[in-house]
Amino acid sequence: MAERENLLASIASTIKDYRAGEIAEPTPEHVDRWIKQFGDDVQVPMLRELDHVFKRTYCSKDKVVSLLRTLVHRPPNRSAQSVCSFWRRAQILNIQQNGESQSVIRSLFGGVLHFECGLDIDQAAPDSHTLIYLDDALFTGNRIIRDLTDWMPQAPAKTTVYVCVFASHPGGERWCQTRVAQIADQLGKEIDLQFWSGDSTVSKIESTFGMDPPYSGQLRRFITITVSRLDSL
């Protein structure tokens, strides 16, 4: 029982700021109620893996702000200009059609940008060709493709869009680049999609867990079972 109690406490501590202000702070008792929807024989093994995965992949608000500060000071394609000069000429897109992740990340980034450079995130040069798409993660890439497809008719004829996220799957990146280029070509435009990693700020999903191949399959099965129920956590 000691291991179970320690795992429950550890998981609750890791995700303590999850949806802060929207829901009650997670507690060991809350996590315990959640895990009990699974069979008794798999609860502790699942808690072990969930604790392991969350410790390596969960982004607390403090960590997100730290990553956004890294983005401010290590922007994509800065060349020789100063950091703040780069952001003064950049346009931070606000084009996500579904969900609130972009607006939340963009709001946090706006606070960091104002603190570090004294800039208003909504006062970019109107003719800027330095375009930034912020979000939390890129998995299949389909959300980004949909957002950019809807935005593309008003996009410059030729531009680069830098996708800046905290976690990214290489396969999703490749699919995004391919599909966005195809759609842009149909509209007679040239959209170069680049992905900012900011000195390993972006976590590559394929290598996140650092496990040997035989164990990776077991972890994937665990994730498949668990993901469908995460909304209840």
N, C-alpha and C positions, 0 to 999 in steps of 0.2 A: 504493500500500500504506500510505502514511503516514496517509491519511484513515481507512482501515479500522481500523488499529491504534489511532488516536486515539478513534474511535467505540467500539471494544470496551472501551477503558480507561474512557471516560467513562460508558458504560452500567453497567459493573461498579461504578464508584465511586458512582453514584447509588443503586443498589439493594444496596449492600454490607451493609445490616442486614436484608435480606429474610429472614424466618423465622429470625432469629438464634437459635442454640441448638438449632434443629431440623435444619438442613442446613449444609453447609460454606459459608463466605462466598463469594459469587460472585466470579469472577476474569475477566479478559479472555479467558483460554483457555476458560473455561466458556461464556461468551457466544458465543465463536467456534464451539464445538461445536454450540451450539443453532442458530445462524443457518445452519449448513451443511446443515440439513435442507431448505432452500429452494434454488432454482436459483441458479447462479453470477451470472446477470445481474441478479438482484433483491436480492442480499444487501446490497450497500452502500446502495442506496436504502432498503431496509427498516431498516437500522441507523440511517440518518439520521433517519428518522421515529420509530423507537423511542426514540432518544436525545432527540429533541425532545419527544415525548409524556411520557416518564418525567421529564424535567426540569421539566415543568409540572404533572404530576399525581401523581407518586410521593410518598407520605407516609412519611418516615423516622420512626423512633420519637421522635426529638427534636422533629420537627415536630408529631407527634400530641400529645405532651405539651404543647407550646406551645398548640395549638388547644384542648386540654382546659382549660388554665389560663385561656384566653380565655372558655370556657364558664362556668367558676366565677365569673369577675368580671363577666361580662355575661350573666347568666341570663335566660331568657325570662320576661316578665311579672313583673318584680321589684317594680314599683310603688315605694313609698317605703321599704320595709323594707331593712335592710342585706343585703349579699350573703350573708353566712353565715346570717342568719336565714331567708333564702329556702331555702337548701339544708338547713337543719335541719328544715324542714317538707316537703321534697320526698321523693318515693319514687322511687328509681332501679330501674326494672323489670329483672327478670332472667328473661325469659320466652321467649327464643329456642329454638325447637324443634329446629332443625337447624343445624349449623355451630358454630363457636367464636368468631366475630368479636365478638359481643356480650359474652361473658364476658371476652375479652381487653381490649376497650375499657373495659368496666366496671371491671376490675381496675386498669387504668392511671388511670382517673378517680378511683377510690377513693384511690389514693396521692396524687394532686393535691389532692383534697378534704381529706384529712387534713392535708397540709402547709399548705394555705392557710387552712383554717378549724378544724382540729383535730377534724373530724367523722368518724364511722364511717359508711361508705356504707350499711351494713345496719341502721342505727338510726334510720330515718325514723319519723315519727309514723304509727302504724298506720291512722289514719283520714285520712291525707293525700289531698287531691284535686289535688295538684300532682304529676303523674306524668311521668316522663322515660323515653323509650325511646332508648337509645344504640345506635349501630351505626356501621360504617365508611362505608357508602354505600347510597344508594337509587337503583335503576335502574328496574325494572318496578314495584316496590312490592309484588310478590306475597309476598315473605318476610314483610314487616311485616304485611300483611293476614292471612296464616296465623297468625302469632304472636298478633296482637290478637284474632283470631276465637277461638282456643283459650282465651285469657285472659278474654274478655269476660263469660262467665257469672259470674265472681267480681268483676267490676269494679263500681265504684259506679254507681248509677242514672244519675248525671249527672256528667261529669268532662271534663277536658281532658288530652289526652296530647300532650306535646311530643316530637317526633321530632328528635333531634340527631345529625346525620351529617356527614361531611367532604366528601362529594360527592353531589349530588342532581340527578335529571332532573326538570324541571318536569312532564312528562307523567306520570311515576311518582307525583309528589306529588298531582296531581289525581285519578288513579285510586285512590290510597290513601284520600284524603278521601271520595270518592264511595262506594267499596265499604264502608269501615268504617262510614260513616253508615247505609248500607242494612242491614248486618248488625246494627248496634246497634238500629236501629228495629224489626227483627224480634224482638229480645229485649226490647223495651220500654225501651230505654236510650238515653241521649243522650251520644255520645262525640264530642267536638270535637277533631279532629286538627290540630295546628299544627306548623309546621316552623321550627326555629331556625336563623338564619343568622349570628347573632353578628357583625355588621359585616363581612359578606362572608367569614366563615369557611367557609361552605358554598360549594363550587365548583359552579356550574351547568354541567352537562355540555354543554349546547348551545352555550355560549360559551367553553368551556375553551380551545380551540385558537387562537382569534383569527385564523382564516385566511379568505381570500376564498372565496366560494361555489364557484368552479370547482375550487379545490384541496381543499375539504372533501369532495367526492365521492371523490376519489382517496384521501384519508385514511381515509374510511369503508370503502372496499374493502380497504385495507391492514389495518385493524382487524379486519374480518370474517375475513380469511385468518389473521391472527395469533392472535386470541383463542382459537381452538380448540386452539392448540398451546402456550399460555402455561404450562400445568402442567409442561411439560418444561424450562422455563427455570430 
